[in-house]
Amino acid sequence: MKIHSRELGLVLAQQLGDVEDLHYGLWDADLPLTFANLREAQQRYSNMLLAELPPAAGAKVLDVGCGTGHLIRQMLQRGYEADGVIPSPDLGALVRRRIGDVGGYRPRIFECRFEDFPVAEHRSSYDVVLFSESFQYIRPADSLPRVQAILRPGGTLIICDFFRTAAHGDGGPGDRSFGGGHRYADFVETMARFPFQLVRDDDITTRVSPNLRLLNDWLMQRARPAALTINRYLASNYPLSTRLARWLFRKRLRKLEYKYFSGHRSPETFERYKTYHLLVYRLPA
């Protein structure tokens, strides 16, 4: 089965970065921006999401794009009945190992895309549907009808993710450094066609953007030198194969070089082209 970049990122982040999950950390003035504090910043992000959940007694939550199951485990520990959606069987197995036997509820981990989620079997089943940096991977026109169908009346939709700003595509420095995200204006227009009522909209872009400084420092100071060393080794030991590979993948290599090693993955560039929001909606009772 093909492994996608986000799934690869989850595995590499755990193996190389010793982190629990692959979502941004939340950085405030009291937390120094260091790799040593990344776990704490990520936990602050998780705490922000947990604070938006209704009282735990009997509340049922679906975590769409549940990553490694770190947030599901915390919800179970707090008494929620939490299920997850993850399209990768490998990550599904990782989630099951992570959650173990926490709490008295046995979670269901749906190994499918949310577009293929069995809506008919789970109509009006959930009190909360949660997207944590996963909403960007699904067209709102596909995800929102499914959310509406599986939420109970009065249920809550939580979206915490980044969107494209109006500056996207302007051709400025770093314009192509960040992929992903729906255009925010289009998202707002689409949401207006559904009965969800906006309860909260927090723009947390500047609390998230410092992650890019950490990432850029790691890419330029660690990953780039390592890549250059490997490249020199291959070129000196396998010159013909290396030249052929460079020619065959020249477009992809140029794209990767620009995206990751141009120095444009900075907080300032992120804040220009992305807007990161915590959004909470309520479905009318």
N, C-alpha and C positions, 0 to 999 in steps of 0.2 A: 504494500500500500504506500502511495506517495506521502511523504512527510512535508508539510507546509512550513513556511518560514516562521510563523508564530509558534508552531509546535517545536520546531528546532530551537527557537529562542528560549522556550521554557526549559528544555533539557540543558542547553548550554549555560543558561543563567544559573541553574542549580549546580552544575558541575564546576563552572569557573568562578561564579560570583557568590556562591554560598547564600543564595536568597531563597525565600520560601515560594515566591510567585513572581510572575512577570507582569507586574503593573507598576505604574509610576509611584514614586513616593510623594508624600505631602510635606513640603518644607516651609517652616515658619521661622521667624527671626531667632527663636530660642534654640534651634537645632542646627549646629554647624554642618555645612555641606561637605561631608566626607563619606567615603565608601563604608566606613565603620558604622555610620549612622543610617545607612540605607534601609536596613531592616526596620528600624524604628520609624523611619519616614513612611515605609510601606504599611506598617501597622497603623499609623495615624490615618492613612488613606482608608484602610479597612474599617477602622473605628468610625470614620465619617459615614460610611455606608451602613454599618450596623445601627447607628443612631437613627437612621431613617425608617427602620423596621417597626411594625406595630408591636404591641405587647406580645410576648412569646407564647402565651398559653394557647396551644392548638393552632397557631399561625403556620401556614404552609407556604414555603418559598421555592421558586424555581430560579436557579442561578444559570443563566444562559451563557455558555462559554466559560465554564467553571475552572479552567486552567488546571492546576494541580490539586484542587479541592481544599486549599487553605482556608478560604472564606466559608465553605460549606462546613468544615470541621468546627469553626468558631461559632457558626449559627447553631449547630447541633449541641455544642457545649452550653449554649444559652437557652436551650429548650425548644428551638424551632424545628419544624419538620421540613428539612431542606433536601431538595432534589437538584440534579445538575444535568446540563446538556453539554456534551463535548463530542466533536466529530471524529476524534482519533481513538481507536481501540487501545493504543499504547498509553495515551494519557488517561483513558477511562480506567485502565488497570492501576495506574498511578494514583488516581483519585480514590479508588476503593482501598488501596493500601493506606493512604493518608487518613481517611476518615475512620477506618477500623471499626470498632464497636462503640463509638462515642454515642452516649445517650441511648434512649430506649427506642428511637425511631430508626428503621432501616431505610436509608435513602435509595432512590432509584436514580441510576446514572444512565441517561439516554445517550447511546453512542451514535449520534446522527447530527446532521445539520439542523438548525432550528427550522429551516424551511421544510424539513421532513418530519418534524415533531408530530406525534400522533394526536392531533388536536381533538379529533372526534371522541377519543377515549378519555380526554381530560378537560372537557368543557366545564367552566366555572369551578375549577378544582383548586386554584391557587389564590392566596391572599396577596402575594407579592410576586412580581416577575422582575428580575434584576439583571441588568447588563452592565458589567464592569469592563470597560475597554473591549467590548465585543459587539456593541451595536454598530460600529463602523463597518463590519464585515457583511452586513445583511441590508438589502434594500429596505428602507422604511415601509414602502408599499407592500413588501412581503412580510415583514416582521410584525407590524402593528395590528393587522387583522387577526393574527394568531394570538398576540398578547390579549387583545380584546376578548377573544373567544375563551381563553383558558383562565382569565381572571374572574374571581367572584365579584358580584356587585359590591361596589365600595372598595374594591381592591386597589393596590398600589403598583405603579410602574416606576422603577428607578433606573435611570440611565446616567452613567458616569463615564464620559468619553470626550474625545476631542473631535472638532469639526473644522472644516475649511472656512477661512475668512474670505471676505470679498477680494483680498489681495492675491488669492491663489491664482496662479497662471499669469502673473504680471511680468514674468521674465526677469525679475530682480535677482540679486545675489542670494542663492539658497532656495530659490523657488522650487527646484526639483529635489531638494534634500529630504523632504518629508512626504511620504505617501500616506494614503489612507484618509478616512474621514469623509463624511457627507458634507456637502456645502450647507452651512448653518442656515442660511436664508431659505434654502429649499426644504430643509428639515422642518423649520417652523411652519412653512406653508403646508407641508404634508400633514403635520400634527393637527392643524386646524380643521382637517376633514374628518377627524375622529372625535369621539365624545370625551376624550380624556381632559380632565381639568388640571391646569398647572397649579401646583401647590408651592413649588420651590424651584428657583433657578439661580444657582450660585456660580458665578464665573470664577473658577479657581486656576485660571491660566498661569498667573504669576506665582502661584504656590506649587505648580507642577513643573514649570519651565526650568528650574534649577537642575532637574534630572539631566537635562541635555548637556550641561557643563560637565557633570560627572562622566556621562557617556562619551563626550567628545575628548575629554582628557584621556580616558581609557583607550579609545580608538587611536589617537595620535601618539600616545606615549608607550602603549603596550602592543596593541593589535597591529598597527602599521609596521613598526620595526620587526615584529615576528614574521609578518607576511613578506617583507623585503628579504629577510634572511632565508626563508624557505624558497623564495623565487631565485635568489642567487645560487642556492644549492642545486635546484632543478636545472637552471641554465648551465651550470658548469658540469653537471653529471649527465644530463640528458638534453643537450642543446637542440637537436633537431625536433624532438618531441615537444620541448618547451616552446620553441618558435611556432610550431604548428598549432599548438593549443592557444597561444596568444592570438594568432591570426583568426582561428575559428571562433574564438569567444571575444574578439576585440570589442564589439559593441557592448556586450554584457560587462566586460572588465572596465570599460570607460564609464559606464553607468554606475558601477559599484565604487569606482575610484571617486567619482564626483559626489555620490550620495554619502559615503562613509569617511572619506579621507581628504576632503577638500577644506575641512575646517568650518563648513557652513552649519553644522548641526549644533547650533548655539541657542541659548535661551532667547536671544534677541530675534533670531530667525524664526524660531518656533512661535513666539508671540506675534510675529507679523502674519504668519500663514496659518496658524491654528488658534482656535478658541476652545478652551476646555471647560466643560460645564458639568455640575451635579444637578440633574433634573429629576424632580419628583412629580408624578402625575397621579390623580385619583380618578378611578372609573366611577361614575355616578351609581348610587345604590339603587 
